[in-house]
Amino acid sequence: MRAVVERLTIDHVGHRGDGVCVTAGDALYVPYTLGGETVEVDHVIGHHPDRRKLLAVEVASPERIAPFCPHFGVCGGCAIQHWAAEPYHAWKRGIVVETLAQAGIDCEVAPLVDAHGAGRRRITLHGRFGTHDILKVGFSATSSHDVIPIDRCPILDPALDGALEAAWAIAEPLTSKMPVTKPLDIQVTATANGLDVDVRGSGPLPTALVTALSRVAEQHRLARLTRHGELVLQRLPPTVKMGRAEVTLPPGSFLQATVAGEETLAALVTERIGKAKEVLDLFCGVGPFALRLAEKARVTAYDSDAGAVAALAKAARAPGLKPIKAEPRDLFRRPLVPPELRDFDAVVFDPPRQGAQAQALKLAASKVPVVVAVSCNVATFARDARLLIDGGYRLEAVVPVDQFRHTPHVELVARFTR
C-alpha cells in the first residue's frame, strides 16, 4: 500500500470523537485531534478513504492536554484523553443537543452529569498468540482486530485490581490450543466477593484445561470462573448491592459500566417516577431500577434474559421492599400492548443500543401518564422519542450522563408525560 502524507486543518470534533476536516465539501476524519489544529496525517490508499492516521500536530489547540495513559492512541479503548474537561463536557452534551435537533425534537437538555466515579467495574479483554508465538492480552487496537497488550489501565475501578494479571494467566493455557486468528474474550466484573470472570471463544475444554483453569482461579482468588456461562469454579457467589438488595450475578450478565453510573441513572429514574405506586420496568436486567423503585412502589419487571430475571426475583426477597413481579419476555417480539399497560402509573424502559421501537409504538398508543426512558444511544432514543411525541406525549428535560468518560458514548434519562 502506498502512503500519502497530507497537511490538514481540523474544523471540529465529530460525534465519534474524531477530528473532522471539511475539504471540498467532503469530511475527513482524524482520531486524536481537536478543532482548530493543523496536523500532518498519513493516508494509506485503499483503507478507509475518509479516515487519516495522525502523524504530528503542527499547531495545537489551546484546549489540548497531555493524555494520562501510555497506551492512549494505540489501544482502542479511549478516544479522548487529550481534551480539557470543560470543552469535552460541552462537546458531549452537544452530541445529545444536535442529535435531538436533527430529529426535530425541541426540548431542554440539562448539563452533563459526570458518572465515572471510581472507574469502570467491568471490562472485556482479548487474548491471542501473535507472531513468534508471543501471547498478547489486552484491548483491541483502534479500527483493528489487533490486540494491544497492556499491563495496567488507569480508568478501571480499584475493585478490578488483579483483573489483568488473572486474564493473562487464563489466556496462556487456552490460547496455546486455539487458532492464531481466533481471539479469546475474557469478561471480568468486579463484585463484592471478588472478580467474576467469563471466558468466551475457547471451544469445549478438555479435563486438563479445566484443571489448569481451576488452579488459576484459586491462585488469583476469583469469585467465579465460567466458560460461556458454564461453571468452571466458584469460590464465593459474585454479588453486587443494588439499593437494599443483594444480587447474585448470572454468568456474563450486564451491569452498568461504573457504580456511580448505575447509582446516578437510578436516582434520576426514581426522581422522575415521582409518587407512582404501580411501576413497570421494561428491559429490567438484574434490577438496578426495579430493586430501588420497590422501596416505594410495587414493580412489575420484564426482560428477555431469563437468568437476569431469576436473579432479580431472588434479590427482590430483601426486607423492606414492596412486591416485585419479574418475568422473562422478549419485548422486541412481544412488546406489552395498551391493555397490559392500563394499570400502571409509570413505565421505565432501558433498552439495548438498538432501542425499543416496537415497545415505543405500544407505549405511544397507551394512556400511561408517565414514561421514563433511559438510553445509551442518542440516535435510537430520538427515534423512539419521536414515536412517543407523535402519540401525544410531551418530552420534558433530557439529562445526559457520562459514565463512559474518554469515549464518545453518552447516556441519558428523559421523562415523558401526558
URRA-V196695 format. One line per field, one symbol per residue. phi: phi as a letter, one per 40 degrees, with the letter a starting at -180 (. if undefined). burial: 1 if it has 24 or more other C-alpha atoms within 12 Angstrom, else 0. A space follows every 50 residues. Layout:
# URRA-V196695
phi=???
burial=???
This chain:
# URRA-V196695
phi=.ccbcbbbbccaccccgccbbbbfgbbbbbdgbbdgcbbbbbbcdgbfdb bbbcbaccbcccccbcccbcccgbcccbcbbbbcccccccccccdcdccc cccgbbacbcdcccbcfchcbaabbbbacccffccbbibcccfacccccb baaccccdccdgcccccccccdccccbbcdcbcbbbcbbcbcbhcbbbbb hcgdbcdcccccccccccccfccabbbfgccbabcaccbbcbgccbbccc dgccbdcbcccccccccccdcccgcdbbbbbbfcfchdcdcccccbbcbb bbaccccccccccccccdcgbcdbbbbcaccccbcccdcccdcccabbbb ccdcgbdcccccccccbdcbbbbbabacccccccccccccchcbcccbbc bbbbdgbccbbabbbbbb
burial=00000111111111111111100000011111111111111110000000 11110010001001000000111111111111100001111111111011 00001010100111111111111111111000001111111100011111 01111111111111111111111111110000111111111111111111 11001000110011011101111111110011111011111111111111 11111111111111111111011101111111111111111111111111 11111011111111110000111111111011001100001001111111 11001111111111111111111111111111111111100011111111 111111111111111111
